[in-house]
Every structure is written in structure tokens, then in C-alpha cells.
Amino acid sequence: MSETLRLTEALIARPSVTPLDEGCQALIADRLRALGFVCETIESGPADFRVTNLWARHGNGRQPTLVWAGHTDVVPTGPLSAWTSDPFVPAHRDGKLFGRGASDMKTSLAAMVVACEEFLSANPQPGIDIAFLLTSDEEGPANDGTVVVCRELQRRGERLDWCIVGEPTSVERTGDMIKNGRRGTMSGKLTVKGIQGHIAYPHLAKNPIHLAAPALAELAATVWDQGNAFFPPTSWQISNIHGGTGASNVIPGTVVIDFNFRFCTESTPDGLQQRVTDILARHGLQPGTDFDLAWTVGGLPFLTTPGTLVDAVREAIRDETGLSTELSTTGGTSDGRFIAQVCPQVIELGPTNATIHKVDEHVPVADIEPLKNIYRRTLERLAQQAAA
């Protein structure tokens, strides 16, 4: 059994359902301290939802810094009876390692740690700093995890140059896809106001659903931007509509529409919000009088164009696997959105993601060592570039 596989299994065996860490970060910190890392635990959140974060750094803080980022928490398992084997007892079947977190993302964490062990053993004075930023609040609300640590690092003036987030980004084989950016996410809750009344006397009422419908049709048909070479166009989608009393003879007094933007770097939150307000106004709806609209920006888009980090990762993947990796910005959000606010180059690279959040989550055992080697090769390339 390889050291990476051994550590992966040890992490899977800890039932760290968000926001619990269950000692995963302590296990990792012990190994990092043995390498000379200075480790710091940063806790945050209320007593009934306490989040554990680890910040660890190797180096003097004055050299270029590579940050390994990830999360030790996992999503709930669902019914245990649906699993072929206990989700927190690592199991091997048909060349695959099964367990909750196998793909998302305990294999990545183990590969990061062992890659650093091998790299620092061969390069005790590497010429770059190496850091770890781990949280137990990525699968949860994400209010007390990476975002809290990033604020603290910014307050301290810590130097961060490159970051690799261990999210499972691969499709068929480890290394065939990396994420060099993610779209932003912004949600809106639109409450359109009417006058409740008997459905047989519509002249005595005002139906908010009818008031909203023309504006919603235009919003759904609007082209918000054209995207760019790295991002698809911004999208707008309704997720929920709530209106009515449940009775078939009552015109509702209000209708509530929940919607979401997934937006690229061609649009901004302020710009999108103004365009929505303008469309509502074109259909006779005025803020305060006819509607209320509350906004929540869940994350800004980020993009790392080809350069030092992307090139180093691509070369490491090619040398280890022979693959020409694809750059992608598809999918949902990740903690990369927080790190990108304090670190100029952020990418995501991890194992295949076909079974994440599913029953019988697994990762091919044959992909584990190559992932560790890709991480180590990336360290080697960045150190070489820093020394040049």
C-alpha cells in the first residue's frame, strides 16, 4: 500500500460530515509539523456549528508561496442501507477505493501531503514557501471556513502567489481537466406586491403573478453577455415561485420569485442588478411600491489565464500521464472564489468527479499515485522557476 493510499484511507475513516472535522486536520498537521511547517488552527462559527480551519506554512514568508487548499468535511451519506459498504470504512472493489470523501476530496488532501513530504525530502531548502489552507466548512454554508482564513491572511499581509485547490476536476482520467476559473453566483428574491381578492371579482384585486409574468418572460429571454474565451455567457434561471393561498378562488396578495445568476467576468453584480431593475421598470413595476428585491452575492468569478501556475500544472500532468489537459471554468462554485481575492493565480485539480456526493462514492486506485506525482512535479517546476 502506498503512503498516499494509506493516508487517504485514514482520512476517509474519520466521519467528518460538515461542519465536523473529526481530527482530519490534526492528522495532517502532525505530518506537516514533522516537515517544519508552522501550523495554526483557526476556529470560527457558533457553538452549535463550530468550524475548524488549518493554516500551515513552510518557509520564511518572503519567498513565492504555493498554497494547497481544500476541505476535510464531506456531505452526509444518506441512507446507510443504500451503500454497498460502510461509507466510513475504506473498501476496495474492482480497483476502486470506496468511501465518503474518496473523490471529494480526501484523496487530494493525502496526495498534497505526501507530495510535499517527497519534495521537501529531496529539496530541504526549495526556494519557495509552501502553505496549506484547509477547512471543515466547504460543504456547508461556507461562512466560517476559507473566507474567514483569507480575511485573516489579508489582514496580516501574508504573501500568496499560487494556489491549487484539490477539488475533483477530472472527467475520465486524473489530469484530463483542470479548472482555471469559476463563474460568480448571485441570487435574487423578488417579491411582487398585489392585492388579494376573490377570483370572481378581479377588478377588486390586483394579481401579482400577472404583474410579474411579462417581466419574467423578458428576463428569461435576455442575453446578459456573450461570455469570452474562457467563460460561457452569463445565465439567469428561476429556481422557485411561491404564490397563492392554496385555494383555487383567491387571487394572491404577493408572489415571490427566487432566481440566480451564474455570471462570468464580462458582467458585474452591480451591472446585472441594475439591468434587472430596468426590466422590471419597463413593465410598470417600481421598487418599494410594486416590488421588493433582495440580493445575495455568493461569490465573484475568478480566472487564472495561462502563465506560471497553469503552465507548471499542465507540464506536470503531461510528464506524469501524457495527457494534454483541458482548461475549464464549468461547474458550480468552490472555495477558490475566496482565495482568488487574496491570491493572483488559483486553479483546481483533483481526481475524477463522476461519483461525488453519490452513494458508493469512489476513486480509481490507479489514479491516486499519479495525482500525488502531479502535485510533486508541480512543486518542482515552481521551485525551478523561482530559482531562475
Summary of the structure (lengths in Angstrom):
residues: 388
radius of gyration: 24.0
end to end distance: 36.9
largest distance: 82.5
contacts: 1370
relative contact order: 0.19
helix: 34%
strand: 27%
